[in-house]
Amino acid sequence: MATPKQHIEHIRKTTFSIGGEKNPLAPMLDQAVKYLSAELYAKDVHFLMELIQNAEDNEYLEGVDPSLEFVITSRDITNTGAPATLLIFNNEKGFSAKNIESICNVGNSTKKGNRKRGYIGEKGIGFKSVFLIAAQPYIFSNGYQIRFNEKPCPHCNLGYIVPEWVDDSPSLSDIKQIYGSASTLPTTTLILPLKPDKVNPVKQQLSSIHPEILLFLSKIKRLSVREENADPRLNTVSAVAITKETNFVQRKNMDAEFYTLHLSAEENSDEFEKECSYYLWKQKFPVRQENKVDMRMEVEDWVITLAFPNGERLHRGMEYSPGIYAFLPTEMVTNFPFIIQADFILASSRETIRWDNVWNQGILDCVPFAFIEAFVSLVKTVDGAPASSLPRMFKFLPVHSSPFEKSNSVRESIKAKLAEKDIIPSESCTAQQFFHKPREVGRLMPAFWNILKKTREQRVSLHKLSSHGCYVLNSSFDKPEYDHILDFLGVRPVSSEWYVKCIQDSNIVMGVSEETYLELLHFLAVNWQSKFHGTGMGNIPLIKYVGTDGSVSLCSVNESAQQNGKTFLEDEELLNAAFPSV
C-alpha cells in the first residue's frame, strides 16, 4: 500500500501530468479550475461557515466528542511571510485517500447526493473557500502533509487543486507548540497563512462567532476560538469556548421528538449570559410533490426543529440573535422568541434564505403545525405542574410582527391555529389543571382578584367561579405583564354581567370579613358608572342593613333607595355618594 507521500506523487503524475504522460482530461480540469475561481470570488462565500459545515460532515470515531478549534497566531510558521496564521484543529477520523483525491479535483465532492445521510454542505466549495483568505492553505492529516496554491503550478499551469508535499515548514513540532505541547494533536489540522488584507476581517469573524452556532449541529459538541501570541497583550480576538450537551430526549411519536439541550460559553469577558438551556422540538413532514426541487430531489422528508430558549439567549454581546438557521445561523432576525431550523436553500452569501424558492415555502408552510405541536407539548407536558409555571411558556408566542412578509404569514397562521387549541389555563379550586380555547376564557379586574384572594383565605367557597358563562383565566396568568400575550391570543375581559352572577351565586357579601366587604363595596362604587350601572348589579342583595327586628339583612342597591325603616350598617351619605341611585 502506498504511503501518503507516494499517493501525492501519484496524483501529481497521473492527474496533473507532472513528471508523467499528459492527462487527456487536462483541458477539462483547466476549465473547471477557471470556473472554481470565478465562483469563489463572485459569491460572497463565508469561509468560516464552510469550514464548520465541513467539520460537521466529517466522520468521527466512536466515543469521541467531535470538536473544532480555531487558533490564530502572529507567528509565521509556514515561512511564507504571512502577517498572521489561522490554524483549525478537528478531531475527526482524518483524510482518507479518497478524500485527498476529491480535494484535488473540482466538483467531485465525496458528499454529493448524501443529503439524506445528514451532510449539510451543498455549494461544492467547502475547503476551497479558504482561498478567499489564504493563498497557500496547508493540510496535515493521517500522515498527509500537503499544501495548495491559488497561483498556477509552473509544471502544469493549474492552481487551487494541485497538491505539493511539505517537508519542512511548518513542522509537526511547530504546530504542536501553538496547539499546546502538553496536548495530543487532533487528527486533522488546517494551516492558513492569511493574506495581509484578510487578517482583520478574519479576526472580526472569529470574534463574532455566535454562541448558538452549535444548536443544530448533530455532531460537533465543542467549538473554541483563541489567539496565541508570545505576548498575550497582542491578543485582539475575543476568545470563546462553546460546549453543547443534550440532557433529555423524549419521543412523542414516530415523526417528532422533544428534548432539552444545554449550551455553555466561556469567554474572556463577563458581559453576557454564559449558560442557557433550550427546549427543542424536532418533527418530520413529508415533502410535497409541488415543493420538490432538483437540488433536494433525493430528500423525502423535511425535518423542522424549533428551539425555545429557557432563559435569556446566549448572544455574546451581540444586539440581535438570528431567528432562522439552516444548520448554521443565517443573519435573519425574525423577532420571534423561538428559532426555526430546517434544510433551507440559502442565498450564496448564507445570510438569508431564498424566500421565492418553492422548497423553502413548503418548509415555512409546515412551521405553524410544528409550532402548535411543540407549544401544546410544552404547556401540557408536566402533569401536576403548578399553574404559576405555565405563563413563562407563553413567552414563546410570536407576539411581535416580523420584518419579513413570509415569516409574518407564519405568525398569522400560528395565531389562527392557537385560537382553536385548549391551551389557556383556567382558575381551578382543585389541584387539577383545566385548559380551554382563548375565546372561552375571560380576565378579571385586578381589584376583584384581590377580593377573591382574601375571600379564599377566609375559606369562603368559590367553587362556581367558572360557572357564569365563561371560564376565568388562571390568576397566575392574569397579570399586566402578560397583557401583550393575552391580547395576541384574543383573551378578553369577562362581561359586567359575569361579576353580577359571581357575587349573586356566592356567599362573598355575608361570608367575608367586614374589611373585605367594604373593599367589595368600594370596588363596585369605583366601577359603577363605567361597568355596572344599568346591569343586574343594582338588583342583587349587596347592602347590609338592620331590620326592625334587629337582625342583619341584605337589600339591593335599588332597594336601598327606599329605606322603609332600614338602618344601614354603612354610612348613608357614603352609600349615596358611591351609588347615585341610592
Secondary structure, 3 states (H helix, E strand, C coil): CCCHHHHHHHHHHHCCCCCCCCCCCHHHHHHHHHHHHHHHHHCCCCHHHHHHHHHHHCCCCCCCCCEEEEEEECCCCCCCCCCCEEEEEECCCCCCHHHHHHHCCCCCCCCCCCHHHCCCCCCCCHHHHHHHCECCCEEEECCEEEECCCCCCCCCCCCCCCCEECCCCCCHHHHHHHHCCCCCCCCEEEEEEECHHHHHHHHHHHHCCCCCCCCCCCCCCEEEEEEECCCHHHCCCCCEEEEEEEEEEEEEECCEEEEEEEEEEEECCCCCCCEEEEEEEEEEEECCHHHCCHHHCCCCEEEEEEEEEECCCCCCCCCCCCCEECCCECCCCCCCCCEEECCCCECCCCCCECCCCHHHHHHHHHHHHHHHHHHHHHHHCCCCCCHHHCHHHHHHCCCCCCCCHHHHHHHHHHHHHHCCCCCEEECCCCCCCCEECHHHEEECCHHHHHHHHHHHHCCCCCCCCCCCCCEEECCCCCCHHHHHHHHHHCCEECCHHHHHHHHHCCCHHHHCCHHHHHHHHHHHHHCHHHHHCCCHHHHCCCEEEECCCCCEEEECCCHHHCCCCCEECCCHHHHHHHCCCC
